[in-house]
Amino acid sequence: MQGAFISGPNSTGNQNDAQNSYELQNFTAITAGSHLIKFGGRLRITQDNNADTDNFNGQFTFASLSIYQNTIALLNAGETPAMIYAAGFGPKQYSVVSGTPALNETYVDIEPYVQDDWKFRPNITLSYGLRYEAQNGLGDHHDFAPRLGAAWGAGAKGKKAPIVVLRAGFGIFYDRFTQTLVEQQERLNGVLQTQTTITDPNCFPTANPAGDYGPSTCLAAGGAISALGTVYQNNPNLRTPYTMQTGISVERQLTKAANLAVTYLNSRGVHQYVTTNINAPLPCTVAGCDQATQPRPNPSAGDIYQYQDEGIFKQNQLIVNSSVRMGTKLSLFGYYTLNFAKADTAGPNTFASDAYDISADYGPTPYDIRNRLFLGGTIGLPYSFRLSPFVIAQSGAPYNVTTGADNNGDSIFNDRPAFATGCGAGAPLNLVETKLGCFNTAPVFGDTLVPYDYALSPGRFSFNLRVSKSFGFGAKKESANAGLGGPSGGTFGRPGGGGGRGGPGGGFGQGNPTNRRFGLTFSVSAQNLFNNVNVATPVGIVTSPIFGEANGLAGRPFSTTTANRRLDLQVLFSF
């Protein structure tokens, strides 16, 4: 149910998976004068024996909650499916998968590398290296990833460690065409499995004697069964996506116990994955044209899905973090990210709303969260009590505004409405008034569509706290203090950091805080202690009666899927 709920029997069916994974790693470091040379690599092989009956029992898709409610009311009144469809109700689409569930796939990737950290001066380190990555499952085997980096430390005379460290680096980072994606296009290839898609089906909710919704029992509303299936087609020109990342950071030792770091990261991704229907109805070229009625490139074939590498993303992040450590009594850290990110795809399972113009979806990304803040630490109290607060806050994430219908005939329900005027009493049914304005849910060629990820969800906040009491017994432990190191070389890590696609994980510090060999810790942990309601992404379908509202909780780290606030009682024995 678009913008409302999913119900019925388990659509994923039975799944059986057996994997054998093999990994060979070698990392070697050689010191030669002022050079530290590192080289090695990794070889991974995964054999997957998988049986999947996902959507073998079929799925009906309704364009909106109100259409579903009217359909059920008419069924209860004794109306036939044909009469319901004639009244403008009923499901918009029915899809079902048939074929052989079992699949065997062997996935291989290899990553050799070499890097040199050259201590050019006692306080200057230069780093440079090269990594090569290759895998099976696609024809691209030219993935070379250079890395460059430099670190410069400055401090007062006689100081062993620098007070200020300046780092800069550049690197290319590749993503893999994962085994899941390889299996998806091999499974739904029209031979092993086929997905049949019927528009405006007349069979809801009748089942055949076998107890399923097989395609042979479900006709289109016009009376003819669609013999055209939906398949995934291998793309022989598919390349591996990569990110070019440039960064510069300044680290300052404020006191013996406190430091501050400011980092700027610029990331640009090219050849990013997106899925398109390469046999979608051809685009309109004249004003007023309805694309859903346009001919397909291959009229004898149905929907053909193909992974493409034409997507891009651009991201800029300013990251500020600081920490204070005063022995075992106090440990605090802070982390703030200012983030700007735009893209025309959100990943390989993202379908382009316009199969012939991926750039039409260029805009804010789901991870274009402007502000993120993390605060946490551990405070030692008398009698071996400890407080571990952890605060997470972020501004709202963008989300897409859609019509809830398949306006362009590509079988994907991600079409966006157009801006419109004239909503109100007596307005046509395709004009919808919302809190964001007036929208046309049936746009035609020439109309100005709503930009991708046009709406903004509410911000989120969670205050977490852990209170613990420790008991130590046994012999005393020997302690060791780690000093501050000088400026090391090396390039920046993989893109995303704490403010981009990824983020630091939550959690509270654990372990044995006593100076004894054995420790017993009793603790109470509260997630979202103040019970602040953090909601999931709001419904973006303009025809939904709950448009702009959330129908679920945000999930971790702000809440769980079943509880807004959670308390855990824990006992930990450490040695």
JOZICOR-V123703 format. One record per helix or strand. SS is the DSSP state (a for helix, b for strand). FROM is the first residue (numbers start at 0). TO is the last residue. If there is no record, write none. Layout:
ss,from,to
SS,FROM,TO
SS,FROM,TO
//
This chain:
ss,from,to
b,14,31
b,34,51
b,58,60
a,64,75
a,80,85
b,92,98
b,101,120
b,123,134
b,142,153
b,163,173
a,178,186
b,192,198
b,200,200
a,214,216
b,219,219
b,228,231
b,241,252
b,257,276
b,280,280
a,290,292
b,295,295
b,303,325
b,329,342
b,350,350
a,357,360
b,362,363
b,370,379
a,381,383
b,384,393
b,397,398
b,401,401
b,417,418
b,430,433
b,436,439
b,448,448
b,454,455
b,459,475
b,515,526
b,534,534
b,540,540
b,552,552
b,565,573
//
